[in-house]
Amino acid sequence: MHSSQRAVCERFGASFQASDPSLKLGLSRDARSGAWPLHGLRHPIEGGTCGWYIWSGSPDFPADASFFEPMHVAHLEALLPEVLPYLGLPPGWRFLVAPGHADVWRDDGLLCT
C-alpha cells in the first residue's frame, strides 16, 4: 500500500508520512454507508491518532464532535479501500474522492493550533 501512497504524494508534491495502522482516525457513519463524495483531512498526529478525519457528503467539516467515531487505520482496508492511497499525505493536506474523480490539496489552516 505504501507504494500507491507514495505515488499520490509525489503526484501532488507532498512529503510522504505513513498512517500507522495501529493509530486511530475519525470516521463518520455516513462514510461507512457508501455515500459519496468522500472527504478527508489530516491534522497533526497527536495522542494515539494519525490525524485523519474522513466523512462523506457536504464538504464542510462537521461541527458536532460526536459525528466521528474512532477507528484504527487498519480497519479501512475492509471498509473504505478507496481512501487508502491518500493516507500517506502529511498533516495539512485534504482529499476529495468520488467515482471517477479525485482531488488533493494543501490546507495550511489544518496545522494551526
N, C-alpha and C positions, 0 to 999 in steps of 0.2 A: 504494500500500500504506500510505503514511503516514496517509491519512485513516481507514482502519479501525483502525490502531494508536492514533491519537489518540482515536477513539471509545471504544475499550476503556479507555484511561487516564481519560478523562472519566467514563465509567460507574462506575469504581471509585475515583475521587478521587485518582488518581496523576498525577504530572507526567509529561510525555512526554519520553523520551530514546531517540532512534533508535539502532538497532543498525547500525552501518556495515557494508555488505555486504562490505567488504574485510577486516574483522576476523574472527577465529576464535571459535568456540564449541566446547563439548564435547558430542558426540552419541554416545549408546550404540548399539551394533549392534542391540539388540532394538527400539529405537525405529524404526530404518530397516526392520525386518521387518514392520511393520504391526500390532504388538502394542499393545493398549490397557490402561489409560489412558496418556496422555502427561503427563509431569510436566516442569515447567521451573522453574528458579530462577536468579536473577541476582545474582551477586556484583559488587563494584565493577570497573569497567573497568581493565585492567592488562596491560601487556606484550604488546600486539598482540591481545588478546582483548576481546570485548564483554561478558564476564562471564556469559553464559548457559551453563547445563548442561541438557541435555534427555535424558530417558530414559523408558522405559515399564515398566509392571508395578507393583512394590511402591512405596509412597510414600516409603520410606526412601532417603535419599541413599546411593548405593553407596560403600562404603569403599575399594574397590580402585581405585587411581589409573589402572590400565590399562583400566578399564571404559569410559572415554570416549575417543573418537577426535577429534582436532582437525579442524574443517571450517570453511570460510568460510561466513559467514552467507548469501552469495549463492546457495549450493547448496540451501538449504532450500526455495526456491520449487518446485523439481522433486521433492524428496524428502519434505518434510513441510509442504505448504502450509497445513495446519490449524493450525499453531502461529504462522504469520506475524502474525496480528492481535495477538498478545501480546508481540511482540518490541520494542515501544515502551515497555513498562513499565520503570521505572528500577531500578537496583540496590536490593536489599532487597525484591523482590517475587517471588511464585511464581504458577504457574498449574497447573491440572489440567484436561485436556481428554479427553473420551470422546464417542462418538457420542450426540448429544442432550444433552450435559452440558458445562458449562464453569464453572470456579470460579477466582477470582483473590483473592489476599490478600497483605497486607504481612507480612514476616518480618524484623524489625529485627536478628535474630541473624545474618543474612547480611552485615550491614555491619560486624560486629566483626572485628578483625584479630588 
